[in-house]
Amino acid sequence: MGGKVLKARRLSSLGASVFTEMDDLRKELEKAGKQLINLSIGSPDRSPSAEIRKVLAEGVLDGGSYGYTLTRGTESFRSGCARWYKERFGVNLDPEKEVLPLMGSQDGLAHIFLALCDPGDVALIPDPGYPIYTAGLVLAGGEKVALPLREENGFLPDLSAIADEVAQQAKIMFLNYPNNPTAAVAPLSFFEEVVDFARKNRIVVCHDAAYSELAFDGYRPVSFLQVPGAKEVGIEFHSVSKTYNLAGVRLGFAVGNREIIGALAELKSNIDYGVFEPALQAGAYALSASQENVEQNRRAYQERRDIWVKGCAQAGWSMPSPRGSMFIWAPVPTAQDSRSFAFALAREAGVIVVPGVAFGEYGEGYVRIGMVQDQEVLQEAVRRVQEFLAAQG
């Protein structure tokens, strides 16, 4: 192109450098013939139920399923979301105005900033936090104020520590429980504080609840929308992809405040033409059918969690046993920063985890481990970690 720079400057601010470095290292080690166990991604490795796959397949084979569904999707999917919410959380939703299908919840997480934020608008973003929160804000030209998530506070943000002038300037606050990457959970009392804080400061709350159905030891995560008045100040994002092992199908939904949902729908009507109808059919079925497959997921991930936490403890690497999500957030067990430890573990043991610093400044000192391999593979990963740590002295 004659020396012209094609890439927009905003892309340099997306901050994916550590993830890129880890992926480059993975490729390098694979090319060298190293047998790797990749625990760095958050993609479900289990399959959808046979019944869900059958509904999806029948929809794909139906020649009438290939038109645009448009932004609001199908009435059956929206109604299915509303019924599920009522049964699961006791929250009433208007399927027409308070439910919006998404091409995976990340679709909504990324685009909500473009729907609500003008350049220069301030957003309160958790740190450590899922990278799309910052990336979506950067692409919209907004300004980030970090909400530190510290272990001593249960990885919940301290709302009282937010300066009044910052709170009054902020337009959006992002939250995520069960949390990625820290695997922390939030009680309803915390969300009550959030609603009061948001109402006082006229802030839009966006709660990412992608892992609400992946919780252990009998724990059942709550919805932000269960708090009286929550629908006045915010919305919640859900991942059908994560809950029902449909990651590649790309299906999620946003629910809550009708004005916010309307703004996101308006934006998306200018970007895409809706979710593929067979995906919506499969999602509607999954939400309304037996949830035994979801319970099987919980049991499988809980067993994986126990294998990892107990096995690492035997090697002297202690870490919390999470109550939710598919992740474990573990303190670095050596005298290294998170990046150095993750690189050494990959090179020497062939186990790939994510350095905590990839999720923000306050992630330093930790690594994120994804429970995304079956039990036998995880047991081998634990064996490698034990050998690696023994060699460290």
C-alpha positions in Angstrom: 0.0 0.0 0.0 2.9 2.3 -0.7 3.9 2.7 3.0 0.5 3.7 4.2 -0.4 2.5 7.7 -3.7 0.5 7.3 -4.4 -0.3 11.0 -6.4 2.1 13.0 -4.6 3.6 16.0 -7.3 2.5 18.4 -6.2 -1.1 17.9 -2.9 -0.4 19.6 -4.9 0.3 22.8 -6.7 -3.0 23.1 -4.0 -4.4 25.4 -4.0 -8.1 24.2 -0.2 -8.3 24.2 0.1 -10.9 27.0 -2.5 -13.1 25.4 -0.7 -12.7 22.1 2.7 -13.6 23.7 1.2 -16.7 25.3 -0.3 -17.8 22.0 3.0 -17.2 20.2 4.7 -19.3 22.9 2.2 -22.1 22.4 2.8 -22.2 18.7 6.6 -22.2 19.2 6.4 -25.1 21.6 4.0 -27.1 19.4 6.3 -26.6 16.5 9.2 -27.9 18.6 7.1 -31.0 19.3 6.2 -30.3 22.9 3.1 -32.1 24.2 1.0 -29.3 25.7 -2.0 -29.2 28.0 -3.8 -25.9 27.3 -5.7 -24.6 30.4 -5.6 -21.0 29.1 -9.0 -20.7 27.3 -12.5 -20.4 28.6 -14.3 -22.5 26.0 -16.4 -25.4 27.2 -15.0 -28.8 26.1 -18.1 -30.7 26.8 -20.9 -31.3 24.2 -24.4 -30.1 24.2 -27.0 -32.7 25.1 -28.2 -35.0 22.3 -31.6 -33.4 22.5 -30.3 -29.9 21.9 -28.1 -31.2 19.0 -31.2 -32.8 17.5 -33.2 -29.5 17.6 -30.3 -27.7 16.1 -29.8 -30.3 13.3 -33.5 -30.3 12.5 -33.4 -26.5 12.2 -30.4 -26.6 9.9 -32.1 -29.1 7.7 -35.2 -27.0 7.4 -35.0 -25.0 4.2 -37.1 -22.2 5.6 -34.5 -21.5 8.4 -32.1 -19.4 6.3 -33.7 -16.0 6.2 -32.8 -13.0 8.5 -34.3 -13.2 12.0 -33.5 -9.5 12.5 -32.3 -7.9 15.7 -35.0 -9.0 18.1 -34.9 -12.6 17.0 -37.8 -14.9 17.5 -40.7 -14.6 19.9 -40.2 -18.2 21.1 -36.6 -17.5 22.1 -37.4 -14.2 23.9 -40.3 -15.8 25.7 -38.1 -18.8 26.6 -35.6 -16.4 28.1 -38.3 -14.6 30.1 -39.7 -17.9 31.4 -36.3 -19.2 32.4 -35.6 -16.0 34.3 -38.9 -16.2 36.1 -38.2 -19.8 37.1 -34.6 -19.4 37.9 -34.5 -16.0 39.6 -38.1 -15.0 40.2 -37.6 -12.0 37.9 -40.4 -10.8 35.6 -39.4 -9.7 32.1 -41.3 -8.3 29.2 -40.2 -10.6 26.3 -40.9 -7.8 23.7 -39.0 -4.9 25.4 -36.7 -6.4 28.1 -35.0 -9.3 26.3 -32.5 -9.2 23.4 -30.9 -12.2 21.7 -27.1 -11.9 21.1 -24.5 -13.6 19.0 -23.0 -14.9 22.2 -22.9 -12.7 25.3 -19.6 -11.2 24.1 -21.5 -9.6 21.2 -23.5 -7.5 23.8 -20.5 -6.9 26.1 -18.5 -5.4 23.3 -21.3 -3.4 21.7 -23.0 -1.9 24.8 -20.3 0.7 25.0 -21.0 1.9 21.4 -24.7 2.0 22.2 -24.3 4.1 25.4 -20.9 5.9 25.5 -19.7 8.9 23.6 -15.9 9.6 23.3 -14.6 10.8 26.7 -17.4 9.1 28.8 -16.1 7.4 31.9 -16.7 3.8 32.7 -15.9 1.9 35.9 -14.2 -1.4 34.8 -13.2 -4.2 37.2 -9.4 -4.9 37.4 -8.6 -7.8 37.0 -11.4 -8.1 34.5 -12.4 -9.9 31.3 -10.6 -8.1 28.5 -13.6 -7.3 26.4 -14.8 -4.8 29.0 -11.8 -2.6 28.4 -11.6 -3.3 24.7 -15.2 -2.4 24.1 -14.7 0.9 26.0 -11.5 1.7 24.1 -13.3 1.1 20.7 -16.0 3.5 21.8 -13.5 6.2 22.8 -14.4 6.0 26.5 -12.2 6.5 29.5 -11.5 3.7 31.9 -11.4 4.0 35.7 -10.3 0.7 37.2 -12.3 -0.9 40.0 -9.7 -2.9 41.9 -10.7 -6.4 42.8 -8.6 -7.4 45.9 -8.5 -10.7 47.6 -9.0 -9.2 51.0 -12.4 -7.9 49.9 -13.4 -11.2 48.3 -12.6 -9.8 44.9 -15.6 -7.4 45.1 -15.1 -3.8 44.3 -15.2 -1.4 47.3 -17.8 1.1 46.2 -17.2 3.3 49.1 -13.6 3.8 47.8 -14.8 5.4 44.6 -14.3 9.2 44.8 -17.5 11.2 44.6 -16.4 13.1 41.5 -15.5 9.9 39.7 -18.8 8.3 40.6 -20.7 11.4 39.4 -18.8 11.4 36.1 -19.1 7.7 35.4 -21.8 6.6 32.9 -21.3 2.8 33.1 -20.2 0.3 35.7 -19.3 -3.3 34.6 -19.6 -6.2 37.0 -19.2 -10.0 36.6 -20.1 -12.7 39.1 -19.3 -15.5 39.2 -16.2 -13.7 38.1 -13.7 -14.2 35.3 -10.8 -14.4 36.1 -11.0 -14.5 39.9 -13.9 -17.1 40.2 -15.3 -15.0 43.0 -19.1 -14.9 43.7 -21.2 -12.0 45.0 -24.1 -12.1 47.5 -27.4 -10.4 46.9 -26.4 -7.8 49.6 -23.6 -6.6 47.4 -26.0 -6.1 44.4 -28.2 -4.1 46.8 -25.3 -1.8 47.4 -24.7 -1.6 43.7 -28.3 -0.6 42.9 -28.2 2.1 45.6 -24.9 3.4 44.3 -26.1 3.4 40.7 -29.3 5.2 41.5 -27.5 7.8 43.5 -24.9 8.5 40.8 -27.1 7.9 37.7 -24.8 5.0 36.5 -25.8 2.2 34.1 -24.9 -1.2 35.6 -23.9 -3.9 33.2 -23.7 -7.3 34.9 -22.0 -10.1 33.0 -23.6 -13.3 34.4 -22.1 -15.8 31.9 -21.3 -18.3 34.6 -24.5 -18.1 36.7 -25.2 -21.8 36.0 -21.7 -23.1 36.7 -21.5 -23.2 40.4 -20.5 -25.9 42.9 -21.1 -27.4 46.4 -24.8 -26.6 46.1 -24.3 -22.9 45.7 -26.7 -21.1 43.4 -25.5 -17.6 42.1 -28.0 -14.8 42.3 -29.1 -12.3 39.6 -28.4 -8.6 39.9 -32.0 -8.2 38.7 -33.3 -9.8 41.8 -32.7 -6.6 43.7 -35.8 -4.3 43.8 -35.1 -1.4 41.5 -32.3 -3.1 39.5 -34.2 -2.9 36.3 -34.3 0.9 36.7 -30.5 1.1 36.5 -29.1 -1.8 34.5 -29.1 -4.9 32.4 -27.6 -8.4 32.7 -25.9 -10.6 30.1 -26.3 -14.3 29.9 -24.4 -16.9 27.8 -26.4 -19.8 26.4 -23.1 -20.8 24.8 -21.5 -21.4 28.2 -24.5 -22.8 30.1 -25.4 -25.4 27.4 -21.9 -26.1 25.8 -22.9 -24.2 22.6 -19.8 -22.0 22.5 -19.3 -22.2 18.7 -23.0 -21.7 18.0 -22.7 -18.1 19.5 -25.9 -17.5 21.4 -26.6 -15.3 24.5 -29.0 -12.7 25.6 -29.3 -9.4 27.4 -32.2 -8.6 29.8 -33.3 -5.7 32.0 -33.9 -2.0 31.5 -36.0 -1.5 28.4 -34.3 1.8 27.4 -30.8 0.2 27.6 -32.0 -2.9 25.8 -33.5 -0.7 23.2 -30.3 1.3 22.6 -28.3 -1.9 22.2 -31.0 -3.3 19.8 -30.9 0.0 17.8 -27.1 -0.3 17.4 -27.2 -3.9 16.5 -29.9 -3.3 13.9 -27.2 -1.3 12.0 -24.6 -4.0 12.4 -26.2 -7.4 11.8 -29.4 -9.1 10.8 -29.9 -11.3 13.8 -29.0 -14.7 15.2 -29.3 -17.8 12.9 -32.8 -19.2 13.5 -31.7 -22.8 14.2 -29.5 -21.4 17.0 -32.5 -19.6 18.4 -34.6 -22.8 18.2 -31.9 -24.8 20.0 -31.6 -22.1 22.6 -35.3 -21.9 23.3 -35.4 -25.6 23.7 -32.4 -25.7 26.0 -33.9 -23.0 28.3 -37.3 -24.8 28.5 -36.2 -28.5 28.7 -34.7 -30.6 31.5 -31.7 -28.9 33.0 -30.0 -32.3 33.7 -27.2 -31.5 31.2 -26.5 -28.3 33.2 -26.3 -30.3 36.4 -23.9 -32.8 34.7 -21.7 -29.8 33.8 -21.6 -28.7 37.4 -20.6 -32.1 38.6 -17.9 -32.5 35.9 -16.4 -29.1 36.6 -16.6 -29.6 40.4 -14.6 -32.9 40.0 -12.1 -31.1 37.8 -11.7 -28.3 40.4 -11.1 -30.8 43.1 -8.5 -32.7 41.1 -6.6 -29.5 40.4 -6.8 -27.9 43.9 -6.0 -31.0 45.8 -3.2 -32.1 43.5 -1.5 -28.7 43.6 -1.9 -28.6 47.4 0.1 -31.8 47.6 2.9 -29.9 45.8 2.7 -27.0 48.3 0.7 -24.8 45.9 -2.3 -23.6 47.9 -5.2 -21.9 46.3 -8.9 -21.2 47.0 -11.5 -23.8 45.9 -13.9 -21.6 43.8 -17.7 -21.8 44.2 -18.4 -20.8 40.6 -17.1 -20.4 37.0 -14.8 -22.7 35.0 -11.7 -21.0 36.4 -9.3 -21.2 39.3 -7.5 -18.0 40.3 -4.3 -19.0 42.0 -1.5 -17.0 43.6 1.9 -17.5 41.9 3.7 -20.1 44.0 7.2 -19.1 43.1 9.3 -15.9 43.5 8.3 -14.8 40.0 5.9 -12.4 38.4 2.8 -14.0 36.8 4.2 -13.7 33.3 7.5 -15.3 34.1 5.8 -18.1 36.0 3.4 -18.8 33.2 6.1 -18.9 30.6 8.3 -21.2 32.7 5.4 -23.6 33.4 4.7 -23.7 29.7 8.3 -24.2 28.6 9.3 -26.7 31.3 6.0 -28.5 32.1 4.0 -28.0 28.9 1.0 -26.6 30.9 -0.4 -23.4 29.6 -2.1 -21.0 32.0 -2.8 -17.2 31.7 -0.7 -14.7 33.7 -2.9 -12.6 35.9 -1.4 -9.4 34.6 -3.2 -10.1 31.3 -6.4 -9.1 33.0 -5.1 -5.9 34.4 -2.7 -4.3 36.9 -4.4 -5.8 39.9 -4.1 -9.3 38.4 -0.4 -9.4 39.0 0.7 -12.1 41.4 -1.9 -14.6 40.2 -2.6 -17.0 37.2 -5.9 -18.2 35.8 -6.4 -21.8 35.2 -9.3 -23.0 33.0 -10.9 -26.3 33.9 -11.4 -27.1 30.3 -9.9 -30.6 30.0 -11.3 -33.9 31.1 -10.2 -35.5 34.4 -7.5 -37.7 32.9 -5.8 -34.8 31.2 -6.1 -32.6 34.3 -4.5 -35.4 36.4 -1.6 -35.4 34.0 -1.4 -31.6 34.2 -1.3 -31.8 38.0 1.5 -34.4 37.8 3.5 -32.1 35.6 2.9 -29.2 37.9 4.1 -31.3 40.9 7.3 -32.2 39.1 7.8 -28.6 38.0 7.4 -27.2 41.5 9.6 -29.9 43.0 12.3 -28.9 40.6 12.0 -25.3 41.7 13.2 -26.3 45.2 
